[in-house]
């Protein structure tokens, strides 16, 4: 039942959004085969959107006054219209996952590592995932095929067919 997954529309959208967010954050998840069949095209569309627009940036100069009253000019790199549209679309298709403090990491180190990053999952998609698949697209001459599934067998308890889906 890959089409509806036995859920109402709002439940199905929430499950796909949650699983897509986790797949993009962790790189691999384990779900039932029906969920994999529904999740694959959902995630591939998100990655394609990011690959097609990740390098659209605009460099501008901003003039501000510092504490002493001097004018300071800075070069600022902002998203272009294509990337901004893609970023907003991806934000509507995924949940915003946050960084987790690692074992032995102090609060100061954690703050320094996460400073200035408001949406870590979106930044990961545009800074890590999209360039990787854009390079793959140039080398192999193919777009798409960003995910892979492995069948694991039946789950104990309800005998549902379980599969692992991962980013290639």
Residue pairs with C-beta under 8 A, 6 or more apart in sequence:
1 34
2 33
2 34
2 35
2 37
2 38
3 38
4 12
5 12
5 15
5 34
5 35
5 38
7 15
12 38
15 35
16 38
16 39
16 42
17 93
17 94
17 95
18 95
19 29
19 31
19 35
19 39
20 39
20 42
20 43
20 46
20 93
20 94
21 94
21 95
21 96
21 97
21 121
22 29
22 97
23 29
23 39
23 43
23 147
23 165
23 166
23 167
24 43
24 46
24 47
24 94
24 121
24 124
24 125
24 129
24 167
25 97
25 121
25 124
27 166
27 167
28 164
28 165
28 166
28 167
29 164
29 165
29 166
30 152
30 162
30 163
30 164
31 39
31 162
31 163
31 165
32 155
32 160
32 161
32 162
32 163
33 149
33 151
33 160
33 161
33 162
33 163
34 161
36 149
36 163
36 165
39 165
40 147
40 149
40 165
42 93
43 146
43 147
44 144
44 145
44 146
44 147
46 90
46 93
46 94
46 125
47 125
47 129
47 130
47 133
47 146
48 143
48 144
48 146
49 86
49 89
49 90
50 86
50 90
50 125
50 126
50 129
50 130
51 130
51 133
51 134
51 137
51 143
52 82
52 86
53 80
53 82
53 83
53 85
53 86
54 83
54 86
54 126
54 130
54 131
54 134
55 83
55 134
56 79
56 80
56 81
56 82
56 83
57 77
57 78
57 79
57 80
57 83
58 77
58 78
58 79
58 80
59 75
59 76
59 77
59 78
60 75
60 76
60 78
61 73
61 74
61 75
61 76
62 73
62 74
62 75
62 76
63 71
63 72
63 73
64 71
64 72
64 74
65 71
65 72
66 72
79 87
83 126
87 122
87 126
90 122
90 125
91 119
91 122
94 121
94 122
95 121
96 119
96 120
96 121
96 122
97 120
97 121
98 120
99 110
99 113
99 114
99 117
99 120
101 107
101 110
102 110
105 113
114 120
117 123
129 167
133 146
136 142
137 143
145 168
146 167
146 168
147 165
147 166
147 167
147 168
148 165
148 166
148 167
148 168
149 163
149 164
149 165
149 166
150 163
150 164
150 166
151 161
151 162
151 163
152 162
152 163
152 164
153 161
153 162
154 160
154 161
154 162
155 161
155 162
